[in-house]
C-alpha cells in the first residue's frame, strides 16, 4: 500500500458492548458502524494495560509498558516515570521523517508536563485525565461563540467506603447544548486542522496524520439532557457479572468495589447510569460522523485511512465495580477497534488477537516509514488486507498491570478459551471463557483444570521471559511451571555453587 493520510480517533474508557457494530441492539452509533461496514472490525482487540497513560504510551512507542516505563497515570503515580525517554521510538517522529504533517487534538495524558507541542506536533497540550472544562482555550471558545459556561445539575455521587460522606462523582446533567460541549470543541479543532492539512496537501502533496482523542465516555458522565435521557433505563440489561460474590477472588476486588461504592446503587439506579453512559457514546459517535463527513467534503475520503479505538474499557457496574482497576476482566481489557483503509476489503471481522501496541508499526507501515529497531508490536496491515498474519494465527494475548490508586502488579494470558491472571501476592485466577463468559467462577484450584492451569502458567512464564519482563523471575520460584521449563534466573542460577 502507498503512504496514506491517517485520521486516528480514540476514546477513553470505552466498553465494546456499547457499539451497534459489536452487537448492541439499542445504542445508536451510525458513524462507527459505517466505518466498520466499510473496513475491518477487530473482535479480539486488547489494551496492553487498562490504565490511560501506560496504554497511550504503548501506542506512541510500540513498547510494552514495562519497557517504556510509564506505568501509572501522573495523578496517581506510584514512583514510575513521569515522561517518555528522549530516545523513545516515537511514531510521530517516524512519520515526520517521512514528510508527514502530524497533529493531535484532545486528550494527551502521556506524561505530566510534555504535550504534543514538545514533540513537534500541531496541537495544544490539554493536561489531565478528565474533560478540561476550565481550560483557558475551552473557556475562550465558549465566550467567542456566546455559549453558556460549564455547569452541572443533579450530580450523582457515590458514598465513601469509610463513612466520611460523599464519594466519587459519577454523572450529572450538563447545562450546555451539545454543540457547546468539550467533545464538540475538540471536533471543531480537529476540523480546523483537517481543513488546513487538506489545503496544504493540494499545494505540496504532503500527507498527514491527525489524531482526535476525546475524553469520554470516561466517567463522570456529564452530558446534556438530550443525551442524558436518550435511552430508557427500562431497555438497559444489567451486566450478568453483577452477580459477582468475589468468592475465590483476590480480596482487592471486594475492596475496590467498596471504594467505588458500587453497592450503593440499586438496580434501577444502575440502569440509569448505564443508559447515561450509552448516551455519552452516542454523543461522541455524532462527532465521529462530523469528521467523516469533512473527509468526504474535502475530497480526502479515498486517500485517508481512518482508525478508531480506545485506550481501555470500563466496568460500569460489571463485577460490582466501576472505573478500571486491579482486576483483569474482559470489561476493561477488551476494547473496540475499527480500521478503514482505502483499497482494503470492506465488511471484514478479524478474529485474531491484537493490541494497541500493534497499531504503532501498523501506522508506520501505512506511512511507508521504516520499522524501528525497538518495537514490541506487529503490523496489522496483512490482517486488514485479508491475508494471513506473519508467523501464523494470533491465538493469544498477554497484558500487564502495575497499579492505579496504589501499586499492584498483575500479568495475564488469554487464549481463545481460557484466561489466567497471575497475582503475585494474592489469589491467582483462571477462567473458562466458554463455560463462564462473565468470569464469575475462578477455577484456578479446580482439579479438572489442573492441566490447563499448568499449560497457561508455563506459556505466560515463557512469554514474560522472552519479553524480558522481570515478573518472570518471581514465577521461576513461585509458580507451577515444571522443573524442566524453568530457566535459570538471569542466567546465573546454575553458575553459583
Secondary structure, DSSP 8 states (H G I E B T S, - for coil): ----EEEEEEESS--GGGSGGGT-SS---HHHHHHHHHSEEEEEEE-SSSSHHHHHHHHHH---HHHH---S-GGG--SS-SS--TT---HHHHHHHTT-EEEEEEB--SSSS--GGGGT-BS--B-SSS--TT-HHHHHHHHHTT-----EEEEEEEE-TTSSSEEEEEEEEESS-GGGSHHHHHHHHHHHHHHHHHHHHHHH---EEEEEE--TTSSSEEE-HHHHTSS-GGG----GGGG---TTS-HHHHHHHHHTTGGGS-HHHHHHHHHHHHHHHHHHHHHHHHHHHHHHHTT-GGGEEEEEEES----TTGGG--S--S---HHHHB--EEEE-TTS-SSEEEEEEEEHHHHHHHHHHHTT----SS------HHHHTTS--TTS---EEEEEEEESSSEEEEEEEEESSEEEEE-TTS--EEEETTT-TT-----TT-GGGHHHHHHHHHHHHHHHHHHT-THHHHHHHHS---TTT---GGGTGGG--
